[in-house]
Amino acid sequence: TTLSRQDDTYIQTMKGQLKNDGCNEDSSSFNSQHSPTSSTIENIPNEVLLSILNYVPSINLLLSASRISRQFHCAIKDNVLWKLRLKALAGSTRVPYLKELNLHQRQRCCLFTEAHCRGVSSPSKPGSNDGSGNDGGSDIPGIAAPKSLLLPRDMALHLYNQHKCVALSTTTDNEGENIENVLPSLNDINGISFSQWGTYWSSAPCPSGDPGASDEVLLFTTACPNALISEVAIKPFTEVNWQRKTYTWCGIVISVYQSSEETNDEDDKEAKNMVGFPCVILDNTECDSLPPGHRQSRRRRRTAPKSNLIKTVLSKSNCRLVYQSQQYDQEFKLDDEMQTYKLPPGIVGNMVTFTLVGKNFRQFPTSGFYACVDRVEVKGTPLLRHARELEGLEDVKSWFV
Amino acid sequence: MSEEPVQNEDLGPTIKLRSKEREVFELSSAAAKLSKLIEEMNEDNEDSDDNEEQIVDIVKVKSECLKKVVEFCEHHVSEPLNPITHTMDADTFDEIVTQEWYRTFVNVEQPLLFQIVQAANYMNIQPLLDLACLQVAALLMNKSAEDIRTILNIPKMTPEEEEKAKREHRWIFEA
């Protein structure tokens, strides 16, 4: 696009100004030298300015456009701009689930979603774009990199002892094979340890592996009150000590729920979802009764099922289903690689469930069918309500590394 | 000279548009449908005799700009602009607008470009508004605030205002 040629003095001064950063021109003297041609962009109505800004990526809007002038600054703080942008990114079907977000959360959503639509995932160094000639151009800031949204394992176990759960499973075989084992650990040890005990989750045995008759639901809450969830992953567990066997499932369905603090339930004594840092489920219910004929090992006590608790939590009036995937079939029964599932843009929630449909293998020919999981991951970006929400919460910040 | 309105068999009767400087431009009926403003104004003239000339006053648009608008509308009849649906991201303007004629059309001097934006908004011509807004957005891409102010001839914010705006978005660089 050609520049205005109305004033030679203006052009000459502008050329000098555009020498990258080495320019010695005093900006105040520049302003007094140029011809007082009225800035035509300032005559543009606000709604038209919003149309123009609609085509500018979020990173450019926030980093450079917001510092151009008061007019631009005000336009970029207009909630309408970000509502429309988010609707365009996420699709109109997601709008009902996104309307409760505030301006800051919408900006975070747009920034993150645009970065992932481009397929860029590596963060840039903090501060590298401040005041440079290319601020907000091609670098992706750290905020746009997907982060783990799950509470670390040790913290989860600590809360579990206080009857606060961040992970639930419909069944668990033995103590020590609990669902918290699959959460990210800050102290992961690389290499093979002698015993795999305590590093995986195992379902209780099931007489049948048929889909529908032996499904398991694994539920995980996020470490923040609200999150934009971009991908989830699950890794089947392979037993190596007794025999090499991977306890996979026939298919998997991924669901995302959003639980709010308000509830219309009059009797909310049993299971209660608490939304915060992290989101927890208070497990004050009596344990589900164990199935008849249940045999308890002296060394490893079998854990009571939590299927009723999970159903109660997900059916509460303040808990709504935000997204449910199709069923993904397990192509290779022995595949124990991490299986990653990308979610469509605009999925905002604070609980994720993995429904493991059916089971493929028995442990021994005479035993029941099992499903076992080595690791789970839920990634995205925390939707903080404002930029300073984590100030003073150093421990919480470390959860999102 | 015939006193009857010029009619193109394919494009319908001609509509005359009068600019701010009272200069008259002709626009085919098919092309005029692109503008909701012209459509509405034409509905007011429905009861008039078909043989009378229809002149629509576009008082807010200068001749130089109105000529460009007419040119756009006429061309759009034969080659509609592909919808522009997304932000610029890593794409350049030329990657989003692949139609050569439209790329050339909107490659004009800044004052005229902003006039086209305003005219498209006033006359409610959505494809032209999208195209012109995208071109303006292209000016803002990959440039610092200082460079954009220079190009658009906008006065600076005060140092305090600029520092506040910078601080407001520092959260973007959280790890």
Boltz contact constraints between the chains, C-beta under 6 A:
constraints:
  - contact:
      token1: [A, 2]
      token2: [B, 109]
      max_distance: 6.0
  - contact:
      token1: [A, 4]
      token2: [B, 110]
      max_distance: 6.0
  - contact:
      token1: [A, 14]
      token2: [B, 150]
      max_distance: 6.0
  - contact:
      token1: [A, 17]
      token2: [B, 150]
      max_distance: 6.0
  - contact:
      token1: [A, 37]
      token2: [B, 153]
      max_distance: 6.0
  - contact:
      token1: [A, 39]
      token2: [B, 153]
      max_distance: 6.0
  - contact:
      token1: [A, 39]
      token2: [B, 154]
      max_distance: 6.0
  - contact:
      token1: [A, 40]
      token2: [B, 111]
      max_distance: 6.0
  - contact:
      token1: [A, 40]
      token2: [B, 114]
      max_distance: 6.0
  - contact:
      token1: [A, 41]
      token2: [B, 114]
      max_distance: 6.0
  - contact:
      token1: [A, 41]
      token2: [B, 152]
      max_distance: 6.0
  - contact:
      token1: [A, 48]
      token2: [B, 117]
      max_distance: 6.0
  - contact:
      token1: [A, 48]
      token2: [B, 121]
      max_distance: 6.0
  - contact:
      token1: [A, 51]
      token2: [B, 133]
      max_distance: 6.0
  - contact:
      token1: [A, 52]
      token2: [B, 133]
      max_distance: 6.0
  - contact:
      token1: [A, 52]
      token2: [B, 136]
      max_distance: 6.0
  - contact:
      token1: [A, 52]
      token2: [B, 137]
      max_distance: 6.0
  - contact:
      token1: [A, 55]
      token2: [B, 87]
      max_distance: 6.0
  - contact:
      token1: [A, 55]
      token2: [B, 88]
      max_distance: 6.0
  - contact:
      token1: [A, 55]
      token2: [B, 134]
      max_distance: 6.0
  - contact:
      token1: [A, 55]
      token2: [B, 137]
      max_distance: 6.0
  - contact:
      token1: [A, 56]
      token2: [B, 137]
      max_distance: 6.0
  - contact:
      token1: [A, 56]
      token2: [B, 140]
      max_distance: 6.0
  - contact:
      token1: [A, 57]
      token2: [B, 87]
      max_distance: 6.0
  - contact:
      token1: [A, 57]
      token2: [B, 89]
      max_distance: 6.0
  - contact:
      token1: [A, 62]
      token2: [B, 169]
      max_distance: 6.0
  - contact:
      token1: [A, 64]
      token2: [B, 144]
      max_distance: 6.0
  - contact:
      token1: [A, 64]
      token2: [B, 145]
      max_distance: 6.0
  - contact:
      token1: [A, 65]
      token2: [B, 140]
      max_distance: 6.0
  - contact:
      token1: [A, 66]
      token2: [B, 165]
      max_distance: 6.0
  - contact:
      token1: [A, 67]
      token2: [B, 145]
      max_distance: 6.0
  - contact:
      token1: [A, 67]
      token2: [B, 162]
      max_distance: 6.0
  - contact:
      token1: [A, 67]
      token2: [B, 165]
      max_distance: 6.0
  - contact:
      token1: [A, 68]
      token2: [B, 145]
      max_distance: 6.0
  - contact:
      token1: [A, 68]
      token2: [B, 148]
      max_distance: 6.0
  - contact:
      token1: [A, 68]
      token2: [B, 149]
      max_distance: 6.0
  - contact:
      token1: [A, 69]
      token2: [B, 154]
      max_distance: 6.0
  - contact:
      token1: [A, 73]
      token2: [B, 165]
      max_distance: 6.0
  - contact:
      token1: [A, 118]
      token2: [B, 89]
      max_distance: 6.0
  - contact:
      token1: [A, 118]
      token2: [B, 90]
      max_distance: 6.0
  - contact:
      token1: [A, 126]
      token2: [B, 173]
      max_distance: 6.0
  - contact:
      token1: [A, 133]
      token2: [B, 144]
      max_distance: 6.0
  - contact:
      token1: [A, 135]
      token2: [B, 144]
      max_distance: 6.0
  - contact:
      token1: [A, 137]
      token2: [B, 142]
      max_distance: 6.0
  - contact:
      token1: [A, 141]
      token2: [B, 172]
      max_distance: 6.0
  - contact:
      token1: [A, 141]
      token2: [B, 173]
      max_distance: 6.0
  - contact:
      token1: [A, 142]
      token2: [B, 173]
      max_distance: 6.0
  - contact:
      token1: [A, 142]
      token2: [B, 174]
      max_distance: 6.0
  - contact:
      token1: [A, 142]
      token2: [B, 175]
      max_distance: 6.0
  - contact:
      token1: [A, 143]
      token2: [B, 172]
      max_distance: 6.0
  - contact:
      token1: [A, 143]
      token2: [B, 174]
      max_distance: 6.0
  - contact:
      token1: [A, 387]
      token2: [B, 171]
      max_distance: 6.0
